[in-house]
Amino acid sequence: MPEFLTLLPPDEARALLLSHLSAPKADSELISTDLSLGRVTAEDILAPHPLPEFPRSTVDGYAVRARDTFGASDSLPAYLNLIGEVPMGDAPAFQIQQSQCALIHTGGMLPDGADAVVMLEQTQIARSNEIEIMRAIAEGENVIRVGEDVVAGTVILPRGRKMRPAEIGGLMALGITSVRVVTKIRVGLISSGDEIVNPSQRPRRGQVRDVNAYTLASLVTKSGGEAVMYGIVPDEKSALKETAARALRECDVAVITAGSSASTRDMTAEVIGSLGKPGVLVHGINTRPGKPTILGACDGKAVIGLPGNPVSALVNGYLFVAPVIEKLLGLPLDKPRPSVLARLTVNVSSQAGREDWIPVKLVNRKSEIGNWDAEPIFGKSNLIFTLAAADGLLRIAPDATGVSAGERVEVFLI
């Protein structure tokens, strides 16, 4: 029976694949800022004006000259003349002179002459036009100065930044209602197997519905790509090669999911090797699940062969497909992944020299080591609901023979 070639650790295999890919995608499109969540900026974005454009109060209180409050205390308050109230949404029509103050609300524009705001609870009304100040404050206290958030002309978002709610809000605050983003990475998804049928069909005995195309399509979308479905291809080399070649022409990445048998692995590897240079880079990953994974690069484009078992395909999609999309989008690959620390509830064994990824469920038990317990979900690699029930994946390093119950572990959220 044909054997795997030299098995590589996942990190080494991923680095090898990424090193053979073309530079990040240069194509871009202009879209509405409010629709840009999850997209990646294609150019540096500069601030058209400072933010804020005028000095603003951060509290409800009285706009004052800070020096008029020096020495003020509960036992010896400073007395200031109240000359008016700052209108919200408009510039005040008066200035603050010596020993004067004005009522101001959070977000209100500081009047000329004022350089600080005394919080309302640190004052009291002495007479109708006189306020007692019971605490000395410093210049700039409780005030946001012009340009304190953003200075005009500075880069507020660099190229290669993934748009999140905060970035969208920041652009809207500056009146930037459209943004140029990298066009989505197109990932062609091919399902291979005589036993695979469309999910809308009723399978005959011996047939199964296609799971991988849809789990991987969702992962592609989540990672910032656009999934392109190429349907189900029978276990025929010519048919697989024709479909894979078309996917590679029309997309930036091609992903083939096939059976785990040696024959289907070999056929997938042969097809990848025929699509361009250098062809197959990795034939087998030193991990569980997903050992029969094939990584290839064909003329600068990634072609990934994933096992047919749903858990194996999806776990290795996280390990290899998502990073390829991120690189092509121009995103940094060294950013931390969302994870939590948890206490493992049971012993988990592992084979030395192999990296294991175990689905776990997080339970809020308020244990003595953090607030989360990690309960492993044991199941075979063709049982998709082991992942559907999981909150994350526990990585067991290849130099370990397992993890003991009670140990603190890092769980990567999925």
C-alpha positions as CSV (number, residue, x, y, z in Angstrom):
1,M,0.0,0.0,0.0
2,P,1.4,3.5,-0.8
3,E,2.7,5.3,2.2
4,F,2.8,9.0,3.2
5,L,5.9,10.9,2.4
6,T,7.8,12.5,5.2
7,L,5.2,13.9,7.7
8,L,5.7,17.6,8.6
9,P,4.6,19.4,11.7
10,P,1.6,21.7,11.0
11,D,3.6,24.9,11.7
12,E,6.4,23.9,9.4
13,A,4.0,22.7,6.7
14,R,2.1,26.0,6.8
15,A,5.2,28.1,6.6
16,L,6.4,26.1,3.6
17,L,3.1,26.5,1.8
18,L,2.9,30.3,2.5
19,S,6.5,30.8,1.3
20,H,5.5,29.5,-2.2
21,L,2.5,31.8,-2.6
22,S,2.3,35.0,-4.6
23,A,2.3,38.4,-2.9
24,P,-0.9,39.7,-1.3
25,K,-3.7,40.5,-3.7
26,A,-3.5,44.0,-5.2
27,D,-7.0,44.2,-6.6
28,S,-9.3,46.5,-4.6
29,E,-12.8,48.0,-4.7
30,L,-14.5,51.0,-3.1
31,I,-17.4,50.1,-0.8
32,S,-19.6,51.9,1.7
33,T,-17.9,52.1,5.1
34,D,-21.0,50.7,6.9
35,L,-20.7,47.5,4.8
36,S,-17.0,47.0,5.4
37,L,-17.1,44.8,8.5
38,G,-14.5,42.1,8.1
39,R,-12.9,43.6,5.0
40,V,-9.3,44.6,4.7
41,T,-8.1,48.1,3.9
42,A,-6.3,48.3,0.5
43,E,-4.5,51.6,1.2
44,D,-3.5,53.9,4.1
45,I,-6.4,56.1,5.2
46,L,-5.5,59.6,6.4
47,A,-7.5,61.9,8.7
48,P,-9.1,64.7,6.7
49,H,-9.3,66.8,9.9
50,P,-8.6,66.6,13.6
51,L,-10.8,64.7,15.9
52,P,-12.3,66.3,17.8
53,E,-12.5,69.5,15.8
54,F,-13.2,71.6,18.9
55,P,-12.4,71.2,22.6
56,R,-15.2,69.2,24.3
57,S,-16.2,68.5,27.9
58,T,-16.1,64.8,29.1
59,V,-18.4,65.5,32.0
60,D,-21.4,67.5,33.2
61,G,-20.2,70.5,35.1
62,Y,-18.9,74.0,34.8
63,A,-16.4,75.4,32.2
64,V,-13.8,77.4,34.0
65,R,-10.3,78.8,33.9
66,A,-8.3,76.3,35.9
67,R,-6.2,79.0,37.6
68,D,-9.4,80.4,39.1
69,T,-9.9,77.2,41.1
70,F,-6.4,76.9,42.6
71,G,-6.5,76.4,46.3
72,A,-10.3,75.6,46.3
73,S,-11.5,72.9,48.9
74,D,-14.6,71.9,50.8
75,S,-13.6,74.2,53.7
76,L,-12.5,77.1,51.5
77,P,-14.3,77.0,48.1
78,A,-13.7,79.3,45.2
79,Y,-16.6,81.5,44.1
80,L,-17.2,82.0,40.4
81,N,-19.8,84.0,38.6
82,L,-22.2,81.9,36.4
83,I,-22.6,83.7,33.0
84,G,-24.6,81.2,31.1
85,E,-25.0,77.7,29.7
86,V,-23.2,76.1,26.7
87,P,-25.8,75.1,24.1
88,M,-25.5,71.5,22.9
89,G,-24.8,71.2,19.2
90,D,-23.7,74.8,18.9
91,A,-20.8,77.1,19.7
92,P,-21.2,79.3,22.8
93,A,-21.7,83.0,22.1
94,F,-19.7,84.1,25.2
95,Q,-16.2,83.9,26.6
96,I,-15.0,82.9,30.0
97,Q,-13.3,85.8,31.8
98,Q,-11.5,85.9,35.1
99,S,-13.7,84.4,38.0
100,Q,-16.4,83.3,35.6
101,C,-17.9,79.9,34.7
102,A,-20.6,78.4,32.5
103,L,-22.8,75.3,32.8
104,I,-21.7,72.7,30.3
105,H,-22.9,69.2,29.5
106,T,-20.9,66.1,28.4
107,G,-19.8,66.6,24.7
108,G,-20.4,70.4,24.8
109,M,-18.0,72.8,23.2
110,L,-15.6,74.5,25.6
111,P,-16.1,78.3,25.5
112,D,-13.2,80.5,24.6
113,G,-11.2,81.4,27.6
114,A,-12.0,78.2,29.5
115,D,-9.4,75.5,29.8
116,A,-11.0,72.9,32.2
117,V,-14.3,71.6,33.5
118,V,-15.2,71.1,37.1
119,M,-17.5,68.1,37.7
120,L,-21.0,69.0,38.8
121,E,-20.7,66.9,42.0
122,Q,-17.7,69.0,43.0
123,T,-19.8,72.2,43.0
124,Q,-22.9,73.7,44.6
125,I,-25.0,76.7,43.9
126,A,-24.3,79.6,46.2
127,R,-26.7,82.1,44.7
128,S,-28.6,82.3,41.4
129,N,-25.5,83.6,39.5
130,E,-22.7,82.2,41.7
131,I,-21.2,78.8,42.0
132,E,-19.0,77.3,44.8
133,I,-16.1,75.3,43.5
134,M,-14.9,72.8,46.1
135,R,-12.0,71.3,44.4
136,A,-9.0,72.7,42.5
137,I,-8.5,71.3,39.0
138,A,-5.7,71.3,36.5
139,E,-5.7,72.8,33.0
140,G,-7.2,70.3,30.6
141,E,-9.0,68.3,33.3
142,N,-12.2,66.7,32.0
143,V,-11.6,68.1,28.6
144,I,-10.7,66.5,25.2
145,R,-8.5,68.9,23.3
146,V,-8.6,69.5,19.5
147,G,-6.9,66.6,17.8
148,E,-6.4,64.6,21.0
149,D,-8.0,61.5,19.3
150,V,-6.7,62.1,15.8
151,V,-4.3,64.7,14.3
152,A,-5.2,65.9,10.8
153,G,-3.2,64.3,8.1
154,T,-2.0,61.3,10.1
155,V,-2.6,57.7,9.1
156,I,-5.6,56.5,11.0
157,L,-5.8,53.1,9.4
158,P,-2.9,51.5,7.6
159,R,-3.2,49.2,4.6
160,G,-3.9,45.7,5.7
161,R,-6.1,46.5,8.6
162,K,-9.2,44.3,9.1
163,M,-12.3,46.4,9.6
164,R,-14.0,46.0,13.0
165,P,-16.8,47.9,14.6
166,A,-14.3,50.4,16.2
167,E,-12.6,51.1,12.8
168,I,-16.0,51.7,11.2
169,G,-17.1,54.0,13.9
170,G,-13.8,55.9,13.7
171,L,-14.2,56.5,9.9
172,M,-17.7,57.6,10.4
173,A,-16.6,60.1,13.0
174,L,-14.3,61.7,10.4
175,G,-17.0,61.7,7.7
176,I,-15.3,58.9,5.7
177,T,-18.3,57.1,4.3
178,S,-16.5,54.9,1.7
179,V,-13.4,52.9,2.0
180,R,-11.1,51.1,-0.5
181,V,-10.7,47.4,0.5
182,V,-8.9,44.4,-0.9
183,T,-11.2,42.3,-3.1
184,K,-12.2,39.1,-1.5
185,I,-10.0,36.1,-2.0
186,R,-11.9,33.6,-4.1
187,V,-11.6,30.0,-2.9
188,G,-12.7,27.2,-5.2
189,L,-14.2,24.3,-3.3
190,I,-14.3,20.8,-4.9
191,S,-15.9,17.8,-3.3
192,S,-14.6,14.5,-4.6
193,G,-16.2,11.0,-4.1
194,D,-18.6,8.6,-5.7
195,E,-20.4,8.3,-2.4
196,I,-21.1,12.0,-2.0
197,V,-24.4,13.6,-2.9
198,N,-25.9,17.1,-2.6
199,P,-27.4,17.8,0.9
200,S,-30.8,18.4,-0.7
201,Q,-30.9,14.8,-1.9
202,R,-32.0,11.7,-0.1
203,P,-28.9,9.5,0.1
204,R,-29.1,5.8,-0.9
205,R,-27.6,3.2,1.3
206,G,-23.8,3.7,1.2
207,Q,-24.1,7.4,0.2
208,V,-23.5,10.5,2.4
209,R,-24.5,14.1,2.0
210,D,-21.7,16.6,1.2
211,V,-20.7,18.3,4.5
212,N,-17.2,19.6,3.7
213,A,-18.1,22.0,1.0
214,Y,-20.4,23.9,3.3
215,T,-18.3,23.9,6.5
216,L,-15.3,25.1,4.5
217,A,-17.4,27.7,2.6
218,S,-18.5,29.1,6.0
219,L,-14.8,29.1,7.2
220,V,-13.8,30.9,4.0
221,T,-16.4,33.6,4.5
222,K,-15.4,34.0,8.2
223,S,-11.8,34.4,7.1
224,G,-12.5,37.1,4.6
225,G,-12.8,35.1,1.4
226,E,-15.5,34.3,-1.1
227,A,-16.4,30.6,-1.5
228,V,-17.0,29.4,-5.1
229,M,-18.6,26.0,-5.3
230,Y,-17.5,23.6,-8.0
231,G,-19.8,20.8,-7.0
232,I,-19.2,17.1,-6.5
233,V,-16.7,15.3,-8.8
234,P,-16.6,11.5,-9.2
235,D,-13.5,9.6,-8.3
236,E,-12.0,9.9,-11.8
237,K,-8.7,11.5,-12.3
238,S,-9.6,13.3,-15.6
239,A,-12.8,14.8,-14.1
240,L,-11.0,15.9,-11.0
241,K,-8.1,17.5,-13.0
242,E,-10.5,19.3,-15.3
243,T,-12.5,20.8,-12.4
244,A,-9.4,21.6,-10.3
245,A,-7.8,23.4,-13.3
246,R,-10.9,25.5,-13.9
247,A,-11.1,26.4,-10.2
248,L,-7.5,27.4,-10.2
249,R,-7.9,29.6,-13.3
250,E,-11.0,31.3,-11.9
251,C,-10.0,31.6,-8.2
252,D,-7.1,32.5,-6.0
253,V,-7.0,29.2,-4.1
254,A,-8.4,25.7,-4.8
255,V,-9.4,23.3,-2.1
256,I,-10.2,19.6,-2.8
257,T,-11.8,17.4,-0.2
258,A,-11.5,13.7,-1.0
259,G,-11.7,10.4,0.7
260,S,-9.1,9.2,3.2
261,S,-8.1,6.1,1.3
262,A,-4.6,5.8,-0.2
263,S,-6.0,5.7,-3.7
264,T,-7.9,9.0,-3.4
265,R,-4.9,10.6,-1.7
266,D,-2.6,9.5,-4.5
267,M,-5.1,10.7,-7.2
268,T,-5.4,14.1,-5.5
269,A,-1.6,14.4,-5.2
270,E,-1.2,13.5,-8.9
271,V,-3.8,16.1,-9.9
272,I,-2.2,18.8,-7.8
273,G,1.2,17.9,-9.3
274,S,-0.1,18.4,-12.8
275,L,-1.6,21.9,-12.3
276,G,1.6,23.9,-12.1
277,K,5.0,24.2,-10.5
278,P,6.3,23.2,-8.0
279,G,3.2,21.1,-7.3
280,V,2.9,19.0,-4.2
281,L,4.9,20.5,-1.3
282,V,3.6,18.4,1.6
283,H,2.0,15.0,1.5
284,G,0.9,14.2,5.0
285,I,0.8,16.3,8.2
286,N,2.0,15.1,11.5
287,T,-1.3,15.8,13.2
288,R,-4.5,14.3,14.3
289,P,-7.1,14.7,12.9
290,G,-6.1,15.4,9.3
291,K,-2.9,13.4,8.7
292,P,-3.8,12.8,5.0
293,T,-3.6,16.5,4.1
294,I,-1.9,17.6,0.9
295,L,-0.4,21.1,0.4
296,G,0.6,22.3,-3.0
297,A,1.5,25.5,-4.8
298,C,0.9,25.7,-8.5
299,D,2.4,28.8,-10.2
300,G,2.0,30.9,-7.0
301,K,-1.5,29.7,-6.1
302,A,-2.3,27.4,-3.2
303,V,-4.0,24.1,-3.9
304,I,-5.0,22.2,-0.7
305,G,-6.2,18.6,-0.5
306,L,-8.1,17.9,2.6
307,P,-9.4,14.6,4.0
308,G,-13.0,13.6,3.4
309,N,-13.8,13.2,7.1
310,P,-15.7,16.3,8.2
311,V,-13.8,17.0,11.4
312,S,-10.4,16.4,9.7
313,A,-11.3,18.7,6.9
314,L,-12.6,21.5,9.1
315,V,-9.7,21.4,11.6
316,N,-7.2,21.5,8.9
317,G,-9.2,24.2,7.2
318,Y,-8.5,26.3,10.3
319,L,-4.8,25.3,10.2
320,F,-4.1,25.9,6.5
321,V,-7.0,27.4,4.4
322,A,-7.6,30.4,6.8
323,P,-3.9,31.4,7.0
324,V,-3.7,31.3,3.1
325,I,-6.6,33.7,2.8
326,E,-5.2,36.0,5.5
327,K,-1.8,36.1,3.7
328,L,-3.4,36.9,0.4
329,L,-5.4,39.7,2.0
330,G,-2.2,41.2,3.4
331,L,-3.1,40.5,7.0
332,P,-0.3,39.9,9.5
333,L,0.1,36.2,10.3
334,D,1.6,36.7,13.8
335,K,-1.4,38.2,15.4
336,P,-2.8,36.3,18.5
337,R,-5.8,34.0,17.9
338,P,-8.8,34.3,20.2
339,S,-8.3,31.9,23.1
340,V,-9.1,31.3,26.7
341,L,-7.3,29.6,29.6
342,A,-9.2,26.7,31.2
343,R,-8.8,23.8,33.5
344,L,-8.8,20.4,31.8
345,T,-11.4,18.1,33.4
346,V,-10.0,14.7,32.4
347,N,-6.7,13.2,31.3
348,V,-6.1,13.3,27.6
349,S,-3.5,11.0,26.1
350,S,-1.5,11.8,22.9
351,Q,1.1,10.0,20.8
352,A,4.6,11.5,21.2
353,G,5.8,13.2,18.0
354,R,2.3,14.0,16.8
355,E,0.3,17.2,17.3
356,D,-3.2,16.6,18.4
357,W,-6.2,18.9,18.2
358,I,-9.0,18.0,20.6
359,P,-12.5,19.6,20.4
360,V,-13.5,20.9,23.9
361,K,-16.6,22.4,25.5
362,L,-16.1,25.3,27.8
363,V,-18.1,25.2,31.0
364,N,-18.2,28.2,33.4
365,R,-17.6,26.4,36.8
366,K,-15.6,29.3,38.5
367,S,-12.9,26.8,39.3
368,E,-9.9,27.7,41.3
369,I,-7.8,28.1,38.1
370,G,-9.8,30.7,36.2
371,N,-13.5,30.6,35.5
372,W,-13.6,27.9,32.8
373,D,-13.4,24.2,32.7
374,A,-12.4,22.5,29.4
375,E,-14.4,19.3,28.8
376,P,-12.9,17.2,25.9
377,I,-15.4,15.9,23.3
378,F,-14.1,12.6,22.1
379,G,-15.2,11.3,18.7
380,K,-14.0,10.0,15.4
381,S,-13.0,12.3,12.5
382,N,-16.2,11.6,10.6
383,L,-18.5,12.8,13.3
384,I,-19.2,16.5,12.5
385,F,-21.3,17.1,15.7
386,T,-18.2,16.6,17.8
387,L,-17.2,20.0,16.5
388,A,-20.7,21.4,16.5
389,A,-20.8,20.8,20.2
390,A,-17.4,22.3,20.8
391,D,-16.4,25.9,21.8
392,G,-12.8,25.5,20.8
393,L,-9.8,23.3,20.1
394,L,-7.1,22.2,22.5
395,R,-3.7,21.7,21.0
396,I,-1.4,19.0,22.4
397,A,2.2,19.7,21.4
398,P,4.1,16.9,19.6
399,D,6.6,16.6,22.4
400,A,3.9,15.7,24.9
401,T,2.3,12.3,25.6
402,G,-0.8,13.9,26.9
403,V,-2.3,16.4,29.3
404,S,-3.4,15.7,32.9
405,A,-6.7,16.6,34.4
406,G,-6.5,19.8,36.4
407,E,-3.8,21.3,34.1
408,R,-4.3,24.8,32.8
409,V,-4.6,24.7,29.0
410,E,-5.1,27.2,26.2
411,V,-8.3,26.6,24.2
412,F,-8.4,28.2,20.7
413,L,-12.0,29.4,20.1
414,I,-13.7,28.3,16.8
